[in-house]
């Protein structure tokens, strides 16, 4: 099947009625949770993960992905109006978005962020289409040793580059790997760390661990939060959204530069949208002739980071779908959703499931167009959502979590598991230990073990034969550089 035929297949899948419905549900929910500070796409995707058991994999991934990139759109709303980031990637938007709102230009700020998000997403989709096929073609030539080294380096990069405490992140990765090997050893049939529980013979459910660590833990940590603001929903009108010619001129260049940064860093494991936002903001401030304007309502300060985080979100699907290596925790959950359906993300995905691969990619185009329609004309509705008290939201979310996890196996044991992981996730938040590396280790750990054992069978137990594989050597050198850089930056910071 040639490239044009694959694209045509993607359009056929993405424009089917079922895919359009799930894309609409995903982007609408994503915008909703992005607008509300304190919930975020991670908790929402974790809560809705049980739905993937009851529908086909293509529709599931379209919906979950729509929640992810839809939240990037909605996250700027609370940042601008309340100075509270709806998502971690919207933290930078607060710096200039909130001052613009205080100056009476909240509507312009919301318009600029929506357009910048759309442009960044479109360019990210272009990068996804352009790089996915060549990268998968190269990865098809990898054997078990190369795949082991690639997954190991990707996991290490995600832990070291995307975390505040590098030592704590590595420890969480180790815990995640240990949790990932619970269950029946596929090679020997031996039960590992099941402690006599028959429910653990198939391993710990990714639904239980993700819903507990992110869904329950986030709900508990935000249960006492109060959201107040100085804005009035009636202040945001369609007329107030219209930017001046100077606003358009000042935001065009930053939008394109931010998109380029997002595409570059979105592909790298452990970086993703948040780091892309900070870097794009720092770049615009550095090259600006009037850097003193930043932090006081500069339109460049909201256009660049919003374009960057949306471009990085789309580009982040490149390593997830083509190599099977998630760049961040959301990608890990989406990867887990594919594994639930027995589909292994990696270089074989394009060949074995071209309808899923290209259908999901083209759905990003459809979903972003939907988001433009949802965000601009309906901005008043999203603004009013900010007035919903959190004390009303969190009991509903707790009920959805319980119903969702029980509906999978109709087992009380699963509900006990999410309680355990929920409390563990909350304790981790109190100790400032990030749960994201744990989930990455949980998902990638079995892949590392499987490919390492295959390599040992291939090499007859001789570890030195790894050094005779050029690709493995390059990846191991990259790992040493990464460790050295992390150690140097930590020592220098202290």
Phi and psi in degrees as a GROMACS rama.xvg file:
@    title "Ramachandran Plot"
@    xaxis  label "Phi"
@    yaxis  label "Psi"
@TYPE xy
-78.8542  175.397  UNK-2
-61.6977  -44.9735  UNK-3
-64.6738  -36.7909  UNK-4
-65.9443  -36.7505  UNK-5
-66.5714  -41.8496  UNK-6
-62.9334  -41.8332  UNK-7
-62.1378  -39.3716  UNK-8
-63.341  -39.4754  UNK-9
-62.2007  -42.7098  UNK-10
-64.4626  -38.135  UNK-11
-63.0699  -41.8366  UNK-12
-71.7675  -46.0224  UNK-13
-67.202  -30.3602  UNK-14
-95.8448  9.12203  UNK-15
-69.6334  155.032  UNK-16
-60.14  -41.4161  UNK-17
-64.3165  -44.1013  UNK-18
-65.9401  -38.4335  UNK-19
-64.1038  -40.046  UNK-20
-64.8033  -46.2564  UNK-21
-69.1789  -33.4526  UNK-22
-65.5267  -41.4011  UNK-23
-64.5904  -43.5365  UNK-24
-60.8644  -44.131  UNK-25
-63.0112  -50.2052  UNK-26
-70.4817  -31.8168  UNK-27
-67.1652  -47.4088  UNK-28
-63.1377  -39.234  UNK-29
-61.5772  -45.0003  UNK-30
-63.0737  -40.5819  UNK-31
-61.4412  -49.918  UNK-32
-73.8845  -24.5671  UNK-33
-70.3834  -36.6908  UNK-34
-66.6432  -41.1692  UNK-35
-79.5925  115.766  UNK-36
-69.4916  138.611  UNK-37
101.188  -10.0461  UNK-38
-100.446  -70.2873  UNK-39
82.539  163.643  UNK-40
-70.9103  -28.8781  UNK-41
-63.1843  -50.6961  UNK-42
-63.9746  -40.222  UNK-43
-65.6476  -46.2202  UNK-44
-63.6971  -37.7439  UNK-45
-63.1172  -41.9206  UNK-46
-65.9973  -37.4074  UNK-47
-89.5795  -1.60667  UNK-48
-57.7246  -36.1816  UNK-49
-59.5799  -23.7543  UNK-50
-61.9331  -28.9967  UNK-51
-64.5963  -16.9814  UNK-52
-71.5743  -22.1661  UNK-53
-108.433  11.7825  UNK-54
-144.231  173.035  UNK-55
-75.5196  158.131  UNK-56
-62.2993  -36.1945  UNK-57
-63.2174  -48.4184  UNK-58
-63.3476  -37.7927  UNK-59
-61.8953  -49.0455  UNK-60
-67.9796  -36.426  UNK-61
-60.2513  -43.4851  UNK-62
-68.3755  -47.5254  UNK-63
-64.6675  -40.672  UNK-64
-65.2858  -38.1567  UNK-65
-61.8212  -37.3849  UNK-66
-62.5366  -41.1091  UNK-67
-65.0332  -56.757  UNK-68
-78.3767  -20.991  UNK-69
-67.2825  -34.3991  UNK-70
-66.2336  -28.5881  UNK-71
-66.0133  -34.9315  UNK-72
-67.2878  -51.3923  UNK-73
-72.229  -22.4627  UNK-74
-61.8877  -26.4228  UNK-75
-73.6402  -21.1052  UNK-76
-63.9129  -51.4879  UNK-77
-68.0824  -31.6162  UNK-78
-62.4407  -42.7526  UNK-79
-76.6927  -42.6146  UNK-80
-87.0184  -32.6316  UNK-81
-116.73  -6.82017  UNK-82
63.2206  27.3823  UNK-83
-122.495  113.36  UNK-84
-66.5216  126.896  UNK-85
-69.1722  -29.6548  UNK-86
-135.333  160.711  UNK-87
-59.022  -29.2608  UNK-88
-73.297  -12.7244  UNK-89
-96.2565  6.81986  UNK-90
-59.5528  -43.0501  UNK-91
-66.011  -31.4982  UNK-92
-63.0339  -26.6761  UNK-93
-61.0288  -33.1408  UNK-94
-59.974  -39.344  UNK-95
-116.133  -20.9565  UNK-96
-68.3206  -45.1665  UNK-97
-65.8384  -43.2829  UNK-98
-58.4132  -36.0548  UNK-99
-64.3132  -39.6791  UNK-100
-63.6042  -40.0519  UNK-101
-66.5909  -24.6293  UNK-102
-85.832  3.00607  UNK-103
84.2072  16.6966  UNK-104
-115.516  32.3658  UNK-105
-61.7589  -39.4139  UNK-106
-61.0081  -44.0569  UNK-107
-63.1877  -42.4068  UNK-108
-61.8575  -42.0149  UNK-109
-65.8561  -38.1205  UNK-110
-65.7466  -46.5243  UNK-111
-62.9709  -41.8739  UNK-112
-65.8311  -36.2953  UNK-113
-66.2527  -45.9217  UNK-114
-66.028  -43.4996  UNK-115
-63.2442  -39.4306  UNK-116
-62.3417  -41.3219  UNK-117
-64.9777  -45.8996  UNK-118
-63.3234  -45.3536  UNK-119
-60.0633  -41.1583  UNK-120
-65.1565  -42.967  UNK-121
-62.432  -43.8101  UNK-122
-68.1642  -34.5303  UNK-123
-63.5667  -37.3553  UNK-124
-65.819  -39.2274  UNK-125
-59.7523  -43.8847  UNK-126
-63.6115  -39.5205  UNK-127
-62.5497  -44.7843  UNK-128
-67.719  -39.2331  UNK-129
-73.9002  -35.6793  UNK-130
-100.193  -20.6818  UNK-131
-62.5488  -48.9778  UNK-132
-66.0571  -47.9889  UNK-133
-60.9506  -39.3904  UNK-134
-65.797  -41.2757  UNK-135
-66.8585  -35.7986  UNK-136
-62.6231  -42.5318  UNK-137
-66.5776  -42.0387  UNK-138
-67.0591  -24.6508  UNK-139
-63.5744  -21.8823  UNK-140
-84.4366  -3.8895  UNK-141
-76.7548  142.289  UNK-142
-100.967  -171.376  UNK-143
-60.2957  -41.4626  UNK-144
-62.3579  -42.8891  UNK-145
-66.3046  -39.1292  UNK-146
-70.0924  -37.0707  UNK-147
-60.2455  -48.102  UNK-148
-65.0272  -39.5395  UNK-149
-64.9257  -47.0608  UNK-150
-66.4616  -39.7096  UNK-151
-63.6892  -45.3136  UNK-152
-65.9911  -40.1517  UNK-153
-62.9617  -41.52  UNK-154
-65.7356  -42.4224  UNK-155
-65.2046  -40.3718  UNK-156
-64.1857  -42.2931  UNK-157
-63.0594  -34.9273  UNK-158
-74.9648  -42.6481  UNK-159
-82.1695  -35.6289  UNK-160
-90.2034  -24.1392  UNK-161
-107.726  19.472  UNK-162
-131.558  152.442  UNK-163
-73.4103  -46.7639  UNK-164
-105.858  108.113  UNK-165
-67.7138  -41.843  UNK-166
-64.3152  -42.1983  UNK-167
-63.7526  -37.6949  UNK-168
-65.7215  -42.3258  UNK-169
-63.6715  -38.912  UNK-170
-63.0005  -41.1456  UNK-171
-65.9765  -36.5234  UNK-172
-61.3546  -43.6993  UNK-173
-61.3978  -42.8534  UNK-174
-62.6452  -41.2807  UNK-175
-62.7364  -40.9317  UNK-176
-63.0458  -41.5416  UNK-177
-62.6734  -41.3871  UNK-178
-66.5694  -31.7007  UNK-179
-69.8156  -23.085  UNK-180
-93.9877  2.95616  UNK-181
-65.2698  136.173  UNK-182
122.762  -156.122  UNK-183
-88.2634  127.445  UNK-184
-68.9329  121.147  UNK-185
-69.3309  -18.4657  UNK-186
-89.8697  -38.6815  UNK-187
-111.548  -17.0387  UNK-188
78.6203  7.58204  UNK-189
-78.9643  140.546  UNK-190
-81.8714  128.534  UNK-191
-117.88  120.575  UNK-192
56.578  34.6709  UNK-193
-90.899  -19.0457  UNK-194
54.1971  32.8579  UNK-195
83.9994  -0.379187  UNK-196
-85.111  116.25  UNK-197
-64.3767  -26.0168  UNK-198
-68.2085  -16.8435  UNK-199
-97.33  3.35123  UNK-200
-62.3267  -32.3348  UNK-201
-92.197  8.46087  UNK-202
93.8444  170.956  UNK-203
-75.6666  134.775  UNK-204
-69.2999  131.565  UNK-205
-64.2147  -29.0087  UNK-206
-64.0926  -45.0313  UNK-207
-64.3479  -44.7902  UNK-208
-71.62  -38.0802  UNK-209
-74.417  -40.97  UNK-210
-67.0785  -34.7276  UNK-211
-72.07  -54.1651  UNK-212
-64.8419  -34.4269  UNK-213
-110.963  -45.2667  UNK-214
-68.2233  -63.2101  UNK-215
-64.0497  -46.0332  UNK-216
-60.8632  -42.3277  UNK-217
-67.5474  -38.5267  UNK-218
-64.4001  -43.6242  UNK-219
-62.812  -45.5929  UNK-220
-67.5011  -24.9241  UNK-221
-104.821  3.87986  UNK-222
-61.2516  -32.917  UNK-223
-96.5177  9.56079  UNK-224
-76.8439  143.035  UNK-225
-117.371  133.036  UNK-226
-107.652  115.344  UNK-227
-130.723  152.181  UNK-228
-151.618  166.555  UNK-229
-96.0209  0.509847  UNK-230
-90.3167  161.45  UNK-231
-120.425  132.637  UNK-232
-54.5288  -31.0341  UNK-233
-69.5193  -15.3677  UNK-234
-73.9149  -20.9436  UNK-235
-95.7326  102.522  UNK-236
-115.777  166.053  UNK-237
-62.112  -34.1752  UNK-238
-66.4326  -35.3145  UNK-239
-71.6455  -11.5979  UNK-240
-80.2333  -17.7252  UNK-241
-72.4385  119.886  UNK-242
-82.607  162.06  UNK-243
-82.553  169.554  UNK-244
-62.5456  -36.2078  UNK-245
-66.4485  -37.3977  UNK-246
-61.7564  -43.503  UNK-247
-64.5936  -42.8352  UNK-248
-64.0459  -43.998  UNK-249
-70.752  -25.1852  UNK-250
-94.3215  -15.1467  UNK-251
-64.6467  -54.0678  UNK-252
-60.8399  -49.3225  UNK-253
-58.5995  -34.654  UNK-254
-63.5771  -44.1716  UNK-255
-69.1634  -42.0626  UNK-256
-67.159  -41.101  UNK-257
-62.5037  -38.453  UNK-258
-62.8173  -41.3235  UNK-259
-63.5429  -42.6258  UNK-260
-63.9428  -42.9499  UNK-261
-62.3777  -40.5614  UNK-262
-65.3396  -39.1839  UNK-263
-68.9189  -45.6243  UNK-264
-85.749  -20.0418  UNK-265
-66.0226  -27.4503  UNK-266
-74.1983  -27.5099  UNK-267
-80.289  130.191  UNK-268
-63.3284  137.022  UNK-269
90.049  -8.57488  UNK-270
-99.684  -78.302  UNK-271
71.2968  -163.765  UNK-272
-63.7046  -40.7815  UNK-273
-63.3004  -50.2874  UNK-274
-65.4931  -36.8979  UNK-275
-60.6799  -39.6929  UNK-276
-62.2551  -47.9302  UNK-277
-63.0158  -43.2876  UNK-278
-66.2651  -40.1668  UNK-279
-66.4732  -38.3827  UNK-280
-64.8982  -43.6591  UNK-281
-63.2359  -38.3059  UNK-282
-64.7234  -45.2976  UNK-283
-63.7631  -39.5955  UNK-284
-67.2731  -34.2914  UNK-285
-72.3294  -39.5512  UNK-286
-90.2052  -6.77033  UNK-287
-71.5052  143.305  UNK-288
-76.7584  -17.8654  UNK-289
-128.745  68.9657  UNK-290
-65.4132  -17.3442  UNK-291
-68.8659  -15.6728  UNK-292
-72.4883  -25.1376  UNK-293
-68.985  136.628  UNK-294
90.8668  -4.40262  UNK-295
-121.547  9.73375  UNK-296
114.251  32.4926  UNK-297
-78.8185  127.86  UNK-298
-67.1937  -27.0974  UNK-299
-64.704  -29.5741  UNK-300
-72.5653  -11.3011  UNK-301
-109.986  -28.7821  UNK-302
-69.6345  -47.2007  UNK-303
-63.7076  -52.6835  UNK-304
-65.6894  -33.8723  UNK-305
-68.2241  -39.3139  UNK-306
-65.4084  -39.4664  UNK-307
-65.9455  -46.6894  UNK-308
-69.2326  -31.0117  UNK-309
-75.3521  -37.5468  UNK-310
-64.9657  -40.5012  UNK-311
-66.1847  -35.1445  UNK-312
-61.4737  -45.6315  UNK-313
-69.813  -42.7056  UNK-314
-66.7901  -24.3257  UNK-315
-63.4103  -17.6095  UNK-316
-76.7282  -13.2097  UNK-317
-63.8763  -57.7003  UNK-318
-68.9327  -27.8262  UNK-319
-67.3758  -47.297  UNK-320
-83.0534  -34.5679  UNK-321
-91.4595  -29.7292  UNK-322
-113.956  -15.7072  UNK-323
76.9228  21.1371  UNK-324
-114.755  109.277  UNK-325
-74.2538  136.07  UNK-326
-79.6006  -26.3224  UNK-327
-147.817  -175.713  UNK-328
-69.6546  -34.01  UNK-329
-64.2914  -43.322  UNK-330
-62.0507  -34.8369  UNK-331
-64.2627  -40.8676  UNK-332
-67.2718  -40.1401  UNK-333
-64.6938  -39.6591  UNK-334
-61.2864  -40.5318  UNK-335
-63.1593  -35.8715  UNK-336
-62.8801  -37.0878  UNK-337
-67.4417  -41.315  UNK-338
-63.7049  -32.3233  UNK-339
-57.2986  -36.8123  UNK-340
-88.6767  8.03869  UNK-341
77.9393  17.546  UNK-342
-105.498  122.769  UNK-343
-96.3007  112.625  UNK-344
-64.3976  143.374  UNK-345
157.759  -169.366  UNK-346
-62.6886  -23.8774  UNK-347
-81.4021  -6.68657  UNK-348
-63.9385  -41.7228  UNK-349
-63.6507  -36.8787  UNK-350
-79.1184  -44.5075  UNK-351
-80.6353  -32.5281  UNK-352
-134.062  62.6764  UNK-353
-64.0359  -30.0587  UNK-354
-65.4625  -40.4416  UNK-355
-68.215  -49.0407  UNK-356
-60.2997  -55.3139  UNK-357
-76.4927  -28.7973  UNK-358
-64.6184  -40.8857  UNK-359
-65.9474  -43.2681  UNK-360
-63.2418  -47.1882  UNK-361
-66.8736  -28.6767  UNK-362
-64.7592  -26.0141  UNK-363
-62.3835  -40.1203  UNK-364
-62.0987  -46.3359  UNK-365
-63.5596  -45.2087  UNK-366
-63.293  -39.0443  UNK-367
-69.6618  -32.7079  UNK-368
-67.2191  -40.779  UNK-369
-59.1416  -40.3842  UNK-370
-64.5192  -36.6639  UNK-371
-61.7785  -41.9418  UNK-372
-67.9653  -38.3345  UNK-373
-72.3551  -37.1962  UNK-374
-80.3626  -46.6891  UNK-375
-75.5143  -57.2496  UNK-376
-67.2068  -28.9672  UNK-377
-102.654  21.6851  UNK-378
-59.8618  -33.35  UNK-379
-62.941  -36.0247  UNK-380
-67.6378  -43.8339  UNK-381
-64.7808  -34.0253  UNK-382
-66.1269  -40.8806  UNK-383
-68.3437  -24.8965  UNK-384
-61.3899  -29.6517  UNK-385
-64.3042  -15.5588  UNK-386
-87.4417  -3.51452  UNK-387
-72.0577  124.002  UNK-388
-65.9038  140.338  UNK-389
-67.3615  -25.5015  UNK-390
-65.1695  -18.5671  UNK-391
-86.391  -33.1749  UNK-392
-75.6887  -43.7333  UNK-393
-69.4172  -32.4023  UNK-394
-64.1646  -35.1782  UNK-395
-65.3928  -41.9125  UNK-396
-66.9383  -39.4664  UNK-397
-60.7421  -42.5967  UNK-398
-63.1558  -41.3653  UNK-399
-64.0805  -39.6089  UNK-400
-60.2084  -49.0046  UNK-401
-63.574  -43.9262  UNK-402
-64.3466  -43.4307  UNK-403
-63.384  -47.106  UNK-404
-72.4263  -33.1403  UNK-405
-71.5474  -30.5566  UNK-406
-71.4924  -12.0032  UNK-407
-74.3783  -58.1279  UNK-408
-118.144  0.0776902  UNK-409
53.6102  45.4538  UNK-410
-123.751  131.266  UNK-411
-67.5901  -26.9468  UNK-412
-57.9276  -38.7679  UNK-413
-64.4431  -37.9467  UNK-414
-68.0044  -36.4922  UNK-415
-64.4899  -35.593  UNK-416
-64.5205  -42.5459  UNK-417
-69.9468  -28.7446  UNK-418
-65.6062  -45.54  UNK-419
-61.4941  -48.8371  UNK-420
-71.2412  -29.0851  UNK-421
-64.8303  -46.18  UNK-422
-65.2875  -39.3709  UNK-423
-63.3782  -41.7026  UNK-424
-63.9915  -37.6265  UNK-425
-67.6043  -41.2877  UNK-426
-62.8834  -38.3187  UNK-427
-63.4386  -38.3708  UNK-428
-64.6322  -39.9521  UNK-429
-65.6959  -34.9646  UNK-430
-87.1088  2.29513  UNK-431
60.8323  35.1735  UNK-432
-100.415  128.755  UNK-433
-83.1896  129.602  UNK-434
-77.5458  -18.0592  UNK-435
-58.8743  -48.3292  UNK-436
-59.8764  -31.8582  UNK-437
-62.4934  -44.5121  UNK-438
-68.1169  -37.1993  UNK-439
-62.0198  -43.6511  UNK-440
-64.3178  -36.7678  UNK-441
-62.9071  -40.6091  UNK-442
-81.8464  -42.276  UNK-443
-85.6102  -20.1242  UNK-444
-54.659  -51.1518  UNK-445
-60.3178  -33.6363  UNK-446
-65.6442  -42.1681  UNK-447
-62.9208  -45.9124  UNK-448
-62.1873  -45.8295  UNK-449
-61.8916  -46.1803  UNK-450
-73.2883  -30.6671  UNK-451
-67.0546  -42.74  UNK-452
-67.7495  -36.6605  UNK-453
-63.7505  -39.9923  UNK-454
-64.4981  -40.6261  UNK-455
-65.4132  -35.8948  UNK-456
-66.3215  -41.7543  UNK-457
-65.1944  -39.8493  UNK-458
-92.89  1.91812  UNK-459
56.0109  39.7323  UNK-460
81.9146  6.02453  UNK-461
-94.63  106.234  UNK-462
-67.6911  -26.1507  UNK-463
-66.7315  -19.9766  UNK-464
-69.7107  -13.7274  UNK-465
-59.7573  -32.4913  UNK-466
-74.3884  -8.27841  UNK-467
-93.4327  3.6757  UNK-468
-106.109  109.083  UNK-469
-55.6603  -41.9876  UNK-470
-63.8992  -39.5625  UNK-471
-64.8872  -40.852  UNK-472
-62.4405  -44.2046  UNK-473
-60.3331  -43.44  UNK-474
-67.5673  -37.9738  UNK-475
-67.2648  -37.8203  UNK-476
-63.5749  -41.8495  UNK-477
-60.565  -38.837  UNK-478
-63.9342  -42.5652  UNK-479
-64.6682  -40.0501  UNK-480
-62.567  -41.8729  UNK-481
-63.2611  -44.9989  UNK-482
-64.7787  -42.3478  UNK-483
-63.8639  -43.0932  UNK-484
-64.0303  -41.6747  UNK-485
-64.4675  -42.2567  UNK-486
-65.3694  -41.6289  UNK-487
-64.593  -45.0886  UNK-488
-66.0833  -34.3476  UNK-489
-67.0407  -46.4337  UNK-490
-63.8972  -40.224  UNK-491
-65.8635  -39.526  UNK-492
-64.5669  -38.0336  UNK-493
